Amino acid sequence: MKTIIDQLKECIRLHPSVVYGSIGVNATWNRTQCIILSQIISEALLKATSPKESKKNKANLTISGMTLQRIFNDGYTEKENPDLRFLKTLDKLAIFLGHSSLNDFLAHQKQQEAESNKAQNKPLPEGFEKLILNHCFEEFKCLKMLPNINLTELTNYTFEDSPLTKRITDALHKYADLNFRVNTTDNRSNFEVYDFKMISSDENLVVLSAKEFWNIQWTDESNNPVRIYNKINRQTYFIKKRDGVWKIWDNHNPDYNGLIADVEETHFQQNILI
């Protein structure tokens, strides 16, 4: 049961309504975020239900913030024999994710896993690994140039109008506004990218994943260390071909929002004491 709940939680965190909403910027979800999520899910359930059914089963169109808080804080994962009411709750989460039921969600996850395992046995297309490495190198250079912002070289590897370029631009402006710098003296800030795996590919889209280790020492304008970001995760890259040129269109970094929230929290803690 824990595996099923973890799968649902991961997919919910990646849902567009969450990623691009107010709760997506938070690394951890407390009571407030779960109340907002409950409203988002309830609205989605209402849209997915016919007017006739919605009048008959209003209870099936809501999920409480308290229930979501227990789910996301692992309050339910220790249940060995979940009751029918809890299974109905998982059904609601599956419907929010675009499936007809929990069973339909699980079948889809199993199919996705099988396709992913099959794709990972294929050799990586030539040049794509280097494309991601160059992108990460240029992103690191952008961090080192703060508070100056210049993405000219980065767009050699990422489409200028892509969601990824926009997110990186927004993040750099936030760091610059906070007057934080990246300390690279004696290699105090660094990154590594490795363990590339193929997920899928066709004529115009290649999806790869790679493990990334980012170690960033943030300093203030006086070069005093204020925070160390140290994280390893697996990121997914979506690489498109446009006008015969392959570049990165988007990527999924599960800790992206956490990095920004971490820096903003440090800035807040510094200034609240002034």
Secondary structure, 3 states (H helix, E strand, C coil): CHHHHHHHHHHHHCCHHHHCCHHHHCCCCCHHHHHHHHHHHHHHHHHCCCHHHHHHCHHHHCCCHHHHHHHHCCCCCCCCCCCHHHHHHHHHHHHHCCCCCHHHHHHHHHHHHHHHHHHHCCCCCCCHHHHHHHHHHHHHHHHHCCCCCCCCCHHHCECCCCHHHHHHHHHHHHHHHCCCEECCHHHCCEEEEEEEEEEEECCCEEEEEEEEEEEEEEECCCCCEEEEEEEEEEEEEEEEEECCEEEEEEEECCCHHHHHHHHHHHHHHHHHCC
